[in-house]
Amino acid sequence: MLPAITARRSVFPQFFTGEPIAREVLEQLIQAANLAPSHRKTEPWRFRVYQTAGKERLQDELLDAYGREKEDLAGIARKFGKKIEQSAAVLLIFLHRDPQESVPEWEEIVAVGAAVENLWLSLDQYGLGGYWSSPGFVCGGYGDWPGAAANERCLGMFYLGYADAPELPRPRGDWREKVMFVSDN
Ligand SMILES: Cc1cc2nc3c(=O)[nH]c(=O)nc-3n(C[C@H](O)[C@H](O)[C@H](O)COP(=O)(O)O)c2cc1C
């Protein structure tokens, strides 16, 4: 088993130390994501990286996406504001649908997942932690996210930070129940 696979886990913003992440490290993470496979090489992953003052902009965009007219806006602002504040950087994850639709959408969604997994697997070597968060109002339709192109839809956020988190059990169901080996005899 690759050590990066066993080390990968979700780390929540409450365990982030507050230390900023150098731009070069963020660039390395995106480069790892960019090495993911995609059918017909459509490379449908796109990221927006919000850090320092950019986090305020993210908060604004989140509230726009949620709907400024909604009654519980203040609660949403508090809930997400805290996680954003605790994070050194927050990535928005986008699906950039191939304009020619040369492959089915599911293949491009899966490719974005592979890209995020590459990034996630890369965190431990830097002492970083994070997790993929996919609230319903964030993951809208094409063009819904503020400033998104008509062929782009948001697939969630990835909170990032240097982490000091306790080891927690990461139980999984028995892999044997998830595989069928088929052979000649
Ligand atoms: C596509 C995707 C969306 C996720 N969305 C959320 C989310 O909205 N909230 C959350 O707490 N965790 C979310 N997670 C993280 C999972 O809860 C987490 O990966 C799972 O519990 C296994 O834990 P581990 O990552 O530590 O192995 C998401 C994970 C994936 C792959």
The ligand as an SDF file (V2000), in Angstrom:
LIG
                    3D

 31 33  0  0  0  0  0  0  0  0999 V2000
  -17.0510   14.2320   -3.0710 C   0  0  0  0  0  0  0  0  0  0  0  0
  -16.9080   14.3400   -1.5670 C   0  0  0  0  0  0  0  0  0  0  0  0
  -17.6840   15.2290   -0.8780 C   0  0  0  0  0  0  0  0  0  0  0  0
  -17.5620   15.3670    0.5130 C   0  0  0  0  0  0  0  0  0  0  0  0
  -18.3550   16.2690    1.1730 N   0  0  0  0  0  0  0  0  0  0  0  0
  -18.2470   16.3720    2.5150 C   0  0  0  0  0  0  0  0  0  0  0  0
  -19.0610   17.3090    3.2230 C   0  0  0  0  0  0  0  0  0  0  0  0
  -19.8580   18.0400    2.6550 O   0  0  0  0  0  0  0  0  0  0  0  0
  -18.9180   17.3660    4.5680 N   0  0  0  0  0  0  0  0  0  0  0  0
  -18.0180   16.5650    5.2460 C   0  0  0  0  0  0  0  0  0  0  0  0
  -17.9330   16.6440    6.4810 O   0  0  0  0  0  0  0  0  0  0  0  0
  -17.2120   15.7060    4.5920 N   0  0  0  0  0  0  0  0  0  0  0  0
  -17.3080   15.5950    3.2510 C   0  0  0  0  0  0  0  0  0  0  0  0
  -16.4850   14.7310    2.5730 N   0  0  0  0  0  0  0  0  0  0  0  0
  -15.4350   14.0120    3.3140 C   0  0  0  0  0  0  0  0  0  0  0  0
  -15.9170   12.6460    3.7310 C   0  0  0  0  0  0  0  0  0  0  0  0
  -16.8380   12.7660    4.7820 O   0  0  0  0  0  0  0  0  0  0  0  0
  -14.7010   11.8220    4.1840 C   0  0  0  0  0  0  0  0  0  0  0  0
  -13.8260   11.6610    3.0970 O   0  0  0  0  0  0  0  0  0  0  0  0
  -15.1180   10.4700    4.7200 C   0  0  0  0  0  0  0  0  0  0  0  0
  -15.7810   10.6100    5.9360 O   0  0  0  0  0  0  0  0  0  0  0  0
  -13.9490    9.5380    4.9440 C   0  0  0  0  0  0  0  0  0  0  0  0
  -13.0290   10.1100    5.8310 O   0  0  0  0  0  0  0  0  0  0  0  0
  -11.4960   10.2680    5.4410 P   0  0  0  0  0  0  0  0  0  0  0  0
  -11.4290   11.2760    4.3140 O   0  0  0  0  0  0  0  0  0  0  0  0
  -10.8080   10.7670    6.6860 O   0  0  0  0  0  0  0  0  0  0  0  0
  -10.9720    8.9210    5.0050 O   0  0  0  0  0  0  0  0  0  0  0  0
  -16.6180   14.5700    1.2070 C   0  0  0  0  0  0  0  0  0  0  0  0
  -15.8240   13.6640    0.4930 C   0  0  0  0  0  0  0  0  0  0  0  0
  -15.9640   13.5370   -0.8650 C   0  0  0  0  0  0  0  0  0  0  0  0
  -15.0970   12.5500   -1.6080 C   0  0  0  0  0  0  0  0  0  0  0  0
  1  2  1  0
  2  3  1  0
  2 30  2  0
  3  4  2  0
  4  5  1  0
  4 28  1  0
  5  6  2  0
  6  7  1  0
  6 13  1  0
  7  8  2  0
  7  9  1  0
  9 10  1  0
 10 11  2  0
 10 12  1  0
 12 13  2  0
 13 14  1  0
 14 15  1  0
 14 28  1  0
 15 16  1  0
 16 17  1  0
 16 18  1  0
 18 19  1  0
 18 20  1  0
 20 21  1  0
 20 22  1  0
 22 23  1  0
 23 24  1  0
 24 25  2  0
 24 26  1  0
 24 27  1  0
 28 29  2  0
 29 30  1  0
 30 31  1  0
M  END
$$$$
